[in-house]
Amino acid sequence: APQHIAEIVEAARDHNERHDITGLLLFNGINFLQTLEGEAKIVEHLMDRIAADARHSGVVVIAKETVDERAFDGWSMAYVRL
């Protein structure tokens, strides 16, 4: 439901600001695609939390890499509904 998505996005923004995580969340009405940026251990811990959350299923990591610059610097969690 849209209300639940808004709650998740707001909670993500709050959490990510406190932990210096940036990223993007895309939703096409069925599936989500998310990019997370930050210190590796912090992002890995967050991914563990996401995978353990009963609201999520079928969590798949597509890529994991080290980058020189963040693509979403300044965005604690940008959200786009496609």
SULBEL-V434594 format. One record per backbone hydrogen bond with DSSP energy under -1.0 kcal/mol. CO is the residue of the C=O (numbers start at 1). NH is the residue of the N-H. If there is no record, write none. Layout:
co/nh
CO/NH
CO/NH
//
This chain:
co/nh
1/5
2/6
3/7
4/8
5/9
6/10
7/11
8/12
9/13
10/14
11/15
12/16
13/17
14/18
15/19
16/21
22/37
23/78
24/35
25/80
26/33
27/82
31/28
33/26
35/24
37/22
39/43
40/44
41/45
42/46
43/47
44/48
45/49
46/50
47/51
48/52
53/56
72/75
75/23
78/25
80/27
//
